[in-house]
């Protein structure tokens, strides 16, 4: 939220009206509705609702919205841009108004990461959901070693054959064996821990249209589990505000929901 500006005499005084309680209440209501929808979809598929984690996407949202999401109960926050996310992490930690216990949230990177941002990812995040190339994996592994940590990651696959999307191309199931060299190479990196797969399918107006893409990612997970058995492959990150209920029915363990919880995001640069 942008500050309100008041003119008092000749002075320009910027002050932020405290709308936090209202904002927190709104986000809390949306958050609970989303959790309820996840639980219903999980039960419909014969799954335990607790097997699905909700990632609240806060990319491009101002710090007030991020703080409100935390106060509303969000446990996992998803960001696309490492520098923006680190700035938020740092600013929130400096605010005495936020209780220390509220920093038990996990921060995930869910968007394409440029190689030059690899150090930030290796240092600050609990899960790198969108690792999309062997070259980037090797760079992140290098920095994770510097920080003496093992960084959990998901491998991003492009199951819709969209040139605009990141990830290893995996729409043609007859060519999945071609992916094994890179997958094994990433799995061998000692400071990365592969936990599963992630995808961003084509955007449809009807959630049901995304189902074949979620099914394809699940089949790819099963294919890799047989051929790279040293990895647990327990995570499937798929589904957004537009289609997360279908994703849960098809086995998602992480769903990434932003606008349905925190509202429309500002355009970058606003």
Buried (B, 14 or more C-beta within 10 A) or exposed (E): BEEEEEEEEEEEEEEEEEEBEEBBEBBBEBBEEBBEBBBBBBEEEEBEBEEBBBBBBBBBBBBBBBBBBBBBBBEBBBBBBBEBBBEBBEEBEEEEEBEEEEEEBBBBBBBBBEEEBBBBBBBBBEBBBBBBBBEBBBBBBBBBBEEEEBBBBBBBBBBBEBEEBBBBBBEEEEEBEEBBEBBBEBBEBEBBBBBBBBBBBEEBEEBEBBBEBBBBBBBBBEBBBEEBEEBEBEBBBBBBBBBBBBBBBBBBBBBBBBBBBBBEBEEEEE
